[in-house]
Amino acid sequence: MIKRYRYGAPVNTEAAVIQIAESKGQTVFSERECEGKTAFGYEMEKEDRVYGLGEQMRGINKRGWIYESWNTDDPILTETRVSLYTSHNFIMVIGKNRSFGAFFDCGGKVVFDVGYTDPDVLTVTARDCNLYLIEGESALEIVQEFRGLIGTSYIPPKWAFGFGQSHWGYLNEGDIRTVAENYKACDMPLDMIYLDIDYMERFQDFTVDKKAFPDLKKLAADMKKENIRLIPIIDAAVKAEKGYSVYDEGIEKGYFCKNQKGEPYIVGVWPQDSVLPDVLNPAARKWFGSQYKVLMDEGIEGFWNDMNEPGIFYGEESMAAAVKTIEALVASGRTKKDFAEVQGAVFNLPNSMLDYGAFYHEKDGKRYCHAEVHNLFGYYMTRAAAEYFEERDPDKRFLMFSRSSYIGMHRYGGIWTGDNAAWWAHLLLNLKMLPSLDMCGFLFTGADLCGFGQNTTEDLALRWLALGIFTPLMRNHYNASRPQEYYVFKNKEAFRNLLGIRYSLLPYLYSEFVKSALRGQMLFKPLAFEYPQDGRAQTVEDQLCVGESIMIAPVYEQNAKGRYVYLPEEMKLIRMRAGDRYTQEVLPQGSHYIEVALDEVIFFLRKNRVMPLARPAKNVASLDEKNLTWLKFTDRPVTYEICRDDGFVKKNLERYIERVTVNSD
């Protein structure tokens, strides 16, 4: 059961697809006014666990820290962070005496103090929000109720489940062709190559640098002959330059965010002086979405949206404040003595609240200060693209994912988890984010394998790949000085085999993804959700159930030869060195130390479950799904539902799910 309570004058985020009548009366929370906001308090019992919040730092159980929903472009992702690139305001309290979910639907900042100030008190602070309360008997039931409220998750084309290579630094067509050739020469699978901002003409959206990429259409066509798609990046900011058609047209039609005087608000991003499309305005959103046509006409079938928190390097207000501070110091001769103030003035330029409070949007016939709707920008930018794709070809699925998001965007695209680093801690963080994102509807997700920043190592790359082969979005992306394309490493055979395992697992992973999306279920589940009566399972956060049949337990520590794994029930250990080379061993319930070599992948098949397995392939197009092997751990026939669509069809996917009966061992 879902109830909605209204506080203040909330913006219609359009996150919910079902209209819930407003309820009155007392909720599970105590309420008090706090500096113009409402503070919602809940007294937690000692054993209560708190889940949700999508993309956030720390563990699956969020208890014991403070989190802010305020989309932020800051690549230093340490444990001390309280906000990341996204805002996913859904939490669940799961306890012995009471369990419920709560969605704080608010476009501005929301603070979740989950036992940080007081270990026994959950406090959520928000202004102008709709609060949805979801009652249920279990965590999985509450999630399914919530997912029904917010709508069906995005499903990309099947080729998007293949492996993709990316680098901020592929500077020209030659670089792209070299990557494709090297993967092919090393007999390693590849389905996508990503283009970062280097492909643009002076960082202008929807343009191509003709010197570096003289014929993008031919390049895209040549790659597609090899079953490789090119996936270009699109940034949120539009270069403010007369003669640039996107800017000129947007200015003429009044489609950019404006300051209080009604003039386009200038921000600095990669193109330097830029403007932001007012994607909350339906007319501006439709116009901005139509710009993707330029690249789609070149043969592009997928995009990734970036810098859409929106991340800004400076704005009119922050720049004016910094200049004023520095000029005053210079005039008084104190620039050396008070150099820290000079540093502070410059340091405070990016993503300043001075700027976020100084420009405006038009939505539903009303004018909103950006700070009131800040967390919606990435969601509506991605929605702009998805709505154009729907208009262009309503029967075809396109690839779309974003760095910034809000609940509701999950219907239009996936996300990657931002600028992580080549740290072992971020490998574990990747694992822990997956179920939290699922709860909020974001199924097509993944991290930058090997780490985006810092220099990776071969062992970290292999261990991260052993997790990455299970994530829907599987991409190696980096900005480090040390190359990390898989063909550059010494043990090429290990990388080749692990990549092949991904393709062998695809019939299962794809089927489980589609079913999870269509039915509002979780793809990645904590053991606590699947085994709620198992006390020890409630505390395990480094193992996940993936779909209905398997559990994964990746190695995430440097120099580790293996790891301890807890089995809540008897399971079958599957040990793979390639998709067609594996061993099986039944292990009893309990704790086990499992040795895992760098060149292998392990997972566990659950009791009375089966899963399809294909032979390794060089790309999704060449995957043989007619001649499947069935891994099984059952003493009776088991029915499995496998999705056999063409990988592009968009509507009525449920009709392509076939029931297959698999006999016992």
Disulfide bonds with the S-S distance in Angstrom:
none
